[in-house]
Amino acid sequence: MVDTGSEKGFQLRRQGDLLYMQAPLLAGCDGVIHAFSTRRGGCSKGDMAALNTAFHTDDDTGNVFENRRRFLEPLGFHPNEVIAAIQVHGSRVRRVEAVDRGRGAAPGNFLGEGDALITDLPGLPLTGYAADCLLLFIVDPGVPAVALAHAGRQGTLENMAGAVVAALNSHFNADPARMLVVLSPGICGRCYTVERDLAGDFREDGWCKKPYLWEGTPGEFHLDLAAINRRQLLRAGIRPGNLAGCRWCSSCSPALFYSYRRDRGKTGRMMGLIALQGGGDGAAGGGGA
């Protein structure tokens, strides 16, 4: 049985009214800044309450800017520095350069389409957004280099985990055996049900039994994206002791997380952030708190 490493996965942190998450596996890595937001500590109202960080929702743009400020400033970044791509539920990996700083800080100013960002340059805050999908936080401390990948059902089917590990190796000569990986909170297999056709796609790819896929009530199939991504990462060369799962389900915890499935699409998004320390006007010192 694979050790899910949940004790090294994301854990809650508090700063005033702000509630966010960090992972001990990465917090102990010198020169790496990382965090995953919850829905607590923001200014948005209604379905978006309270810390919605995504522009592609029905939220007021001013609320999103303020929520981002509340989340980013304790980490040492300004909202104008944020880097993000347009997530299209695929497996494209984009390399981020210094000229890309701020591409993702405002509506209509994104990098372009892509579901994973990689860089070996300090001070560039890579971000991703989720409300049930997984975010994969990856560090090779030996290069150093970092990555943030968005893995939903289609990205998982296309092996996003393997693609981003391969991209880190190809671009930066990063070593999979040295990489540290943490999975964000996401929807669990008990909560995530899919129709027969989609289940068939995963079955054809070899994911045909527990803990990856199983049938509940007739015609209703449960899909565990985290279990599949863990297996894909191990196949890509990640060592079990360097891989941390997550015990948090976005759908099961409405007080902490947005969930697209649970809330029928009327919901906000959590933000994941990872960066190498230094190199920018607003980059902070310290990778832990």
Sine and cosine of phi, psi and omega as CSV:
sin_phi,cos_phi,sin_psi,cos_psi,sin_omega,cos_omega
0.00,0.00,0.69,-0.72,0.00,-1.00
-0.97,0.24,0.73,-0.69,0.11,-0.99
-0.96,0.28,0.89,-0.46,-0.04,-1.00
-0.96,0.27,-0.26,0.97,0.07,-1.00
0.88,0.47,0.50,0.87,-0.09,-1.00
-0.89,0.45,-0.43,0.90,0.01,-1.00
-0.94,0.34,-0.30,0.95,0.06,-1.00
-0.99,-0.17,0.00,1.00,-0.02,-1.00
-0.99,0.14,-0.26,-0.96,-0.13,-0.99
-0.93,0.36,0.69,-0.73,0.03,-1.00
-0.76,-0.65,0.48,-0.88,-0.08,-1.00
-0.95,0.30,0.62,-0.79,0.12,-0.99
-0.75,-0.66,0.50,-0.87,0.00,-1.00
-0.79,-0.61,0.68,-0.74,0.15,-0.99
-0.66,-0.75,0.98,-0.18,-0.13,-0.99
0.90,0.44,-0.78,-0.63,0.03,-1.00
-0.99,0.14,-0.20,0.98,-0.05,-1.00
-0.98,0.18,0.77,-0.64,0.07,-1.00
-0.86,-0.51,0.87,-0.49,-0.01,-1.00
-0.67,-0.74,-0.06,-1.00,-0.11,-0.99
-0.73,-0.69,0.55,-0.83,0.15,-0.99
-0.64,-0.77,0.33,-0.95,-0.05,-1.00
-0.92,-0.40,0.80,-0.60,0.03,-1.00
-0.81,0.58,-0.56,0.83,-0.02,-1.00
-0.87,0.50,-0.59,0.81,0.00,-1.00
-1.00,-0.09,-0.49,0.87,0.00,-1.00
-0.89,0.45,-0.45,0.89,0.03,-1.00
-1.00,0.08,0.07,1.00,-0.02,-1.00
-0.99,-0.11,0.94,-0.33,-0.06,-1.00
-0.84,0.54,0.70,-0.72,0.10,-0.99
0.99,0.12,0.15,0.99,0.02,-1.00
-0.90,-0.43,0.78,-0.63,0.06,-1.00
-0.94,-0.34,0.78,-0.63,-0.03,-1.00
-0.45,-0.89,0.39,-0.92,0.09,-1.00
-0.15,-0.99,0.35,-0.94,0.10,-1.00
-0.75,-0.66,0.81,-0.59,-0.07,-1.00
-0.98,0.18,0.35,-0.94,0.23,-0.97
-0.94,-0.33,-0.20,-0.98,0.06,-1.00
-1.00,-0.08,0.14,0.99,-0.09,-1.00
-0.99,-0.14,0.73,-0.68,0.12,-0.99
0.96,-0.26,0.20,0.98,-0.04,-1.00
-0.96,-0.29,-0.15,-0.99,-0.08,-1.00
-0.89,-0.45,-0.02,1.00,-0.03,-1.00
-0.95,0.30,0.38,-0.93,-0.09,-1.00
-0.86,-0.52,0.20,-0.98,0.11,-0.99
0.90,0.45,-0.71,-0.70,-0.03,-1.00
-0.88,0.47,-0.41,0.91,-0.06,-1.00
-1.00,0.00,-0.07,1.00,-0.08,-1.00
-0.84,0.55,0.74,-0.67,-0.02,1.00
-0.83,-0.56,-0.51,0.86,-0.11,-0.99
-0.96,-0.28,0.85,0.52,0.08,-1.00
-0.95,0.30,0.77,-0.64,-0.09,-1.00
-0.92,-0.39,0.11,0.99,-0.11,-0.99
-0.92,-0.40,0.67,-0.74,0.04,-1.00
-0.97,0.23,-0.46,0.89,-0.10,-1.00
-0.99,0.11,0.72,0.70,0.06,-1.00
-0.75,-0.66,-0.05,-1.00,0.01,-1.00
-1.00,0.05,0.22,0.98,-0.04,-1.00
-0.98,0.22,0.37,-0.93,0.12,-0.99
-0.94,0.35,0.71,-0.71,-0.04,-1.00
-0.86,0.52,-0.61,0.79,0.02,-1.00
-0.89,0.45,-0.60,0.80,0.05,-1.00
-0.90,0.43,-0.66,0.75,-0.02,-1.00
-0.90,0.44,-0.70,0.72,0.05,-1.00
-0.84,0.54,-0.71,0.70,-0.03,-1.00
-0.92,0.39,-0.66,0.75,0.03,-1.00
-0.88,0.47,-0.67,0.75,0.04,-1.00
-0.89,0.46,-0.66,0.75,0.02,-1.00
-0.87,0.50,-0.71,0.70,-0.03,-1.00
-0.89,0.46,-0.57,0.82,-0.01,-1.00
-0.98,0.18,-0.67,0.75,-0.15,-0.99
-0.99,0.17,-0.62,0.79,-0.11,-0.99
-0.87,0.49,-0.65,0.76,0.08,-1.00
-0.88,0.47,-0.35,0.94,0.02,-1.00
-1.00,-0.01,-0.09,1.00,0.07,-1.00
1.00,-0.08,0.29,0.96,-0.01,-1.00
-0.85,-0.52,0.44,-0.90,0.10,-0.99
-0.99,-0.15,0.57,-0.82,0.00,-1.00
-0.83,0.56,-0.45,0.89,0.00,-1.00
-0.94,0.35,-0.19,0.98,-0.03,-1.00
-1.00,-0.03,-0.21,0.98,-0.16,-0.99
-0.85,0.53,0.67,-0.75,0.07,-1.00
-0.89,-0.45,0.77,-0.64,-0.01,-1.00
-0.45,-0.89,0.49,-0.87,0.12,-0.99
-0.97,-0.26,0.16,-0.99,0.10,-0.99
-1.00,0.08,0.94,-0.33,-0.06,-1.00
-0.97,0.26,0.84,-0.55,-0.08,-1.00
-0.86,-0.51,0.26,0.97,0.02,-1.00
0.87,0.49,0.75,0.66,0.06,-1.00
-0.81,-0.59,-0.48,-0.88,-0.03,-1.00
-0.71,-0.70,0.39,0.92,0.02,-1.00
-0.97,0.25,0.69,-0.72,0.01,-1.00
-0.93,-0.37,0.75,-0.66,-0.01,-1.00
-0.90,-0.44,0.75,-0.66,0.08,-1.00
-0.99,0.11,0.74,-0.67,-0.06,-1.00
-0.97,-0.24,0.75,-0.66,0.02,-1.00
-0.91,-0.42,0.14,-0.99,-0.05,-1.00
-0.87,0.50,-0.56,0.83,-0.02,-1.00
-0.91,0.42,-0.27,0.96,-0.04,-1.00
-1.00,0.08,-0.07,1.00,0.00,-1.00
-0.80,0.59,0.79,-0.62,0.03,-1.00
1.00,-0.01,-0.12,0.99,0.04,-1.00
-0.99,0.15,1.00,-0.05,-0.12,-0.99
0.68,-0.73,-0.03,1.00,-0.06,-1.00
-0.99,0.10,-0.21,0.98,-0.04,-1.00
-0.53,-0.85,0.40,-0.92,0.03,-1.00
-0.84,0.54,0.68,-0.73,0.04,-1.00
0.98,0.18,0.12,0.99,-0.06,-1.00
-0.82,-0.57,0.69,0.73,-0.06,-1.00
-1.00,-0.08,0.20,-0.98,-0.01,-1.00
-0.90,0.43,-0.45,0.89,-0.19,-0.98
0.85,-0.53,-0.14,-0.99,-0.08,-1.00
-0.97,0.26,0.64,-0.77,0.03,-1.00
0.25,-0.97,0.49,-0.87,-0.05,-1.00
-0.87,-0.49,0.14,0.99,0.10,-1.00
-0.53,-0.85,0.63,-0.77,0.04,-1.00
-0.86,-0.52,0.66,-0.75,0.05,-1.00
-0.73,-0.69,0.51,-0.86,0.10,-0.99
-0.34,-0.94,0.41,-0.91,0.17,-0.99
-0.88,-0.48,0.23,0.97,-0.02,-1.00
-0.99,-0.16,0.67,-0.74,-0.01,-1.00
-0.96,0.27,0.44,-0.90,0.15,-0.99
0.98,0.18,0.20,0.98,-0.01,-1.00
-0.95,-0.30,0.95,-0.33,-0.06,-1.00
-0.99,0.17,0.98,-0.20,0.07,-1.00
-0.98,0.20,0.74,-0.68,-0.03,-1.00
-0.76,-0.65,0.45,-0.89,0.11,-0.99
-0.61,-0.79,0.29,-0.96,-0.15,-0.99
-0.72,-0.70,0.66,-0.75,-0.10,-0.99
-0.44,-0.90,0.45,-0.89,0.14,-0.99
-0.49,-0.87,0.86,0.51,0.01,-1.00
0.72,-0.70,-0.65,0.76,0.05,-1.00
-0.91,0.40,0.36,-0.93,0.05,-1.00
-1.00,0.06,0.53,-0.85,0.27,-0.96
-0.92,-0.39,0.75,-0.66,0.02,-1.00
-0.97,-0.23,0.87,-0.49,0.02,-1.00
-0.99,-0.17,0.86,-0.52,-0.10,-0.99
-0.77,-0.64,0.70,-0.71,0.03,-1.00
-0.72,-0.69,0.71,-0.70,0.30,-0.95
-0.93,-0.36,0.98,-0.21,-0.06,-1.00
-0.93,0.38,-0.26,0.97,-0.04,-1.00
-0.98,0.18,-0.40,0.92,-0.04,-1.00
-0.97,0.23,-0.83,0.55,-0.18,0.98
-0.99,0.12,0.36,-0.93,0.07,-1.00
-0.45,-0.89,0.45,-0.89,-0.01,-1.00
-0.72,-0.70,0.34,-0.94,0.04,-1.00
-0.54,-0.84,0.48,-0.88,0.14,-0.99
-0.69,-0.72,0.86,-0.50,-0.09,-1.00
-0.83,-0.56,0.63,-0.77,0.03,-1.00
-0.98,-0.18,0.87,-0.50,-0.07,-1.00
-0.82,-0.58,1.00,-0.07,0.15,-0.99
-1.00,-0.03,-0.32,-0.95,-0.08,-1.00
-0.92,0.40,-0.65,0.76,-0.02,-1.00
-0.96,0.28,-0.67,0.74,0.05,-1.00
-0.88,0.48,-0.63,0.78,0.04,-1.00
-0.91,0.41,-0.67,0.74,0.04,-1.00
-0.87,0.49,-0.56,0.83,0.01,-1.00
-1.00,0.05,0.10,1.00,0.03,-1.00
0.89,0.46,0.80,0.60,0.09,-1.00
-0.82,0.57,-0.64,0.77,-0.03,-1.00
-0.84,0.54,-0.75,0.66,0.02,-1.00
-0.91,0.41,-0.59,0.81,-0.03,-1.00
-0.91,0.42,-0.67,0.75,-0.05,-1.00
-0.96,0.26,-0.58,0.81,0.09,-1.00
-0.89,0.46,-0.69,0.72,0.02,-1.00
-0.90,0.44,-0.61,0.79,0.00,-1.00
-0.92,0.39,-0.65,0.76,0.06,-1.00
-0.88,0.48,-0.65,0.76,0.03,-1.00
-0.93,0.37,-0.67,0.74,-0.06,-1.00
-0.93,0.36,-0.70,0.72,-0.09,-1.00
-0.99,0.16,-0.59,0.81,-0.18,-0.98
-0.83,-0.56,0.06,1.00,-0.09,-1.00
0.85,0.52,0.54,0.84,0.06,-1.00
-0.94,0.34,0.56,-0.83,-0.09,-1.00
-0.98,-0.20,0.90,-0.44,0.02,-1.00
-0.82,0.58,-0.56,0.83,-0.02,-1.00
-0.93,0.36,-0.27,0.96,-0.02,-1.00
-0.97,-0.23,-0.26,0.97,-0.10,-0.99
-0.93,0.36,0.57,-0.82,0.13,-0.99
-0.95,-0.31,0.74,-0.68,-0.08,-1.00
-0.72,-0.69,0.71,-0.70,0.08,-1.00
-0.78,-0.63,0.71,-0.70,0.07,-1.00
-1.00,-0.06,0.70,-0.72,0.02,-1.00
-0.97,0.25,0.20,-0.98,0.24,-0.97
-0.83,0.56,0.56,-0.83,0.03,-1.00
-0.28,-0.96,0.05,-1.00,-0.04,-1.00
-0.94,0.33,0.68,-0.73,-0.05,-1.00
-1.00,0.07,0.24,-0.97,-0.02,-1.00
-0.90,0.44,-0.49,0.87,0.03,-1.00
-0.92,0.38,-0.56,0.83,-0.05,-1.00
-1.00,0.01,-0.40,0.92,-0.13,-0.99
-0.99,-0.14,0.95,-0.30,0.03,-1.00
-0.92,-0.39,0.57,-0.82,-0.02,-1.00
-0.74,-0.67,0.29,-0.96,-0.01,-1.00
-0.99,0.16,0.21,-0.98,-0.12,-0.99
-0.86,0.52,-0.63,0.77,-0.05,-1.00
-0.89,0.46,-0.71,0.70,0.02,-1.00
-0.93,0.38,-0.65,0.76,0.06,-1.00
-0.85,0.53,-0.60,0.80,0.02,-1.00
-0.90,0.44,-0.59,0.80,0.05,-1.00
-0.88,0.48,-0.67,0.74,0.02,-1.00
-0.94,0.33,-0.61,0.80,0.04,-1.00
-0.88,0.48,-0.67,0.74,0.01,-1.00
-0.89,0.46,-0.44,0.90,0.00,-1.00
-1.00,0.00,0.06,1.00,0.09,-1.00
0.98,-0.20,-0.02,1.00,-0.01,-1.00
-1.00,-0.09,0.99,0.17,-0.22,-0.98
-0.88,-0.47,0.13,0.99,0.00,-1.00
-0.44,-0.90,0.15,-0.99,0.07,-1.00
-0.87,0.50,0.56,-0.83,0.11,0.99
-1.00,0.01,0.22,0.98,-0.12,-0.99
-1.00,0.00,-0.73,0.69,-0.08,-1.00
-0.49,-0.87,0.69,-0.72,0.06,-1.00
-0.40,-0.92,0.42,-0.91,0.00,-1.00
-1.00,-0.02,0.74,-0.67,0.07,-1.00
-0.99,-0.10,-0.95,-0.32,0.15,-0.99
-0.93,0.36,0.44,-0.90,-0.07,-1.00
-0.79,0.61,0.80,-0.61,0.02,-1.00
0.99,0.11,0.00,1.00,0.00,-1.00
-0.88,-0.47,0.85,-0.52,-0.12,-0.99
-0.90,-0.43,0.67,-0.74,0.02,-1.00
-0.99,-0.13,0.75,-0.67,-0.05,-1.00
-0.85,-0.52,0.81,-0.59,0.00,-1.00
-0.96,-0.29,0.99,-0.11,-0.04,-1.00
-0.90,0.43,-0.60,0.80,-0.03,-1.00
-0.90,0.43,-0.68,0.73,0.00,-1.00
-0.89,0.46,-0.65,0.76,0.01,-1.00
-0.92,0.39,-0.70,0.71,-0.01,-1.00
-0.90,0.44,-0.61,0.79,0.06,-1.00
-0.87,0.50,-0.70,0.72,-0.01,-1.00
-0.91,0.41,-0.65,0.76,0.03,-1.00
-0.89,0.45,-0.63,0.78,0.02,-1.00
-0.91,0.40,-0.66,0.75,0.05,-1.00
-0.89,0.45,-0.65,0.76,0.05,-1.00
-0.89,0.45,-0.50,0.86,-0.01,-1.00
-0.98,0.19,-0.09,1.00,0.07,-1.00
0.95,-0.33,0.05,1.00,0.06,-1.00
-0.94,0.33,0.71,-0.70,0.01,-1.00
-0.98,0.22,0.63,-0.78,-0.03,-1.00
-0.81,0.59,-0.63,0.77,-0.01,-1.00
-0.95,0.32,-0.21,0.98,0.02,-1.00
-0.98,-0.22,0.20,0.98,-0.07,-1.00
-0.85,-0.53,0.85,-0.52,-0.01,-1.00
-0.91,-0.41,0.82,-0.57,0.09,-1.00
-0.99,0.11,-0.30,-0.95,-0.05,-1.00
-0.54,-0.84,0.72,-0.69,-0.01,-1.00
-1.00,-0.04,-0.01,1.00,-0.07,-1.00
-1.00,-0.03,0.79,-0.62,0.11,-0.99
-0.97,-0.26,0.79,-0.61,-0.02,-1.00
-0.91,0.42,-0.58,0.81,-0.03,-1.00
-0.97,0.26,-0.55,0.84,-0.05,-1.00
-0.98,0.21,-0.21,0.98,-0.16,-0.99
-0.81,-0.59,0.95,0.31,-0.08,-1.00
-0.90,0.44,-0.41,0.91,0.01,-1.00
-0.96,0.27,-0.35,0.94,-0.07,-1.00
-0.95,-0.31,-0.57,0.82,-0.20,-0.98
-0.75,-0.66,0.53,-0.85,0.24,-0.97
-0.97,0.26,0.50,-0.87,0.05,-1.00
-0.58,-0.81,0.91,-0.41,0.00,-1.00
-0.88,0.47,-0.67,0.74,-0.02,-1.00
-0.93,0.36,-0.77,0.64,-0.05,-1.00
-0.89,0.46,-0.66,0.75,-0.11,-0.99
-0.99,-0.10,0.20,0.98,0.09,-1.00
0.81,0.58,0.65,0.76,0.11,-0.99
1.00,0.06,-0.27,0.96,-0.01,-1.00
-1.00,-0.06,0.99,0.13,-0.13,-0.99
-0.34,-0.94,0.21,-0.98,0.05,-1.00
-1.00,-0.04,-0.27,-0.96,0.00,-1.00
-0.70,-0.71,0.57,-0.82,0.20,-0.98
-1.00,0.09,0.43,-0.90,0.06,-1.00
-0.93,-0.37,0.72,-0.70,0.22,-0.98
-0.97,-0.24,0.58,-0.81,0.01,-1.00
-0.67,-0.74,0.66,-0.75,0.16,-0.99
-0.57,-0.82,0.59,-0.81,-0.02,-1.00
-0.38,-0.93,0.41,-0.91,0.21,-0.98
-1.00,0.03,0.66,-0.75,-0.10,-1.00
-0.90,0.44,0.61,-0.79,0.14,-0.99
1.00,0.06,0.09,-1.00,0.14,-0.99
1.00,-0.01,-0.22,0.98,-0.02,-1.00
-0.85,-0.53,0.23,-0.97,-0.01,-1.00
-0.90,0.43,-0.52,0.85,-0.08,-1.00
-0.92,-0.39,0.05,1.00,-0.08,-1.00
-0.94,0.34,0.71,-0.71,-0.10,-0.99
-1.00,-0.04,0.22,-0.98,0.20,-0.98
-1.00,0.04,0.48,-0.87,0.11,-0.99
1.00,-0.05,0.75,-0.66,0.01,-1.00
-0.96,-0.28,-0.04,1.00,-0.12,-0.99
-1.00,0.01,-0.93,0.37,-0.11,-0.99
-1.00,-0.08,0.00,0.00,0.00,0.00
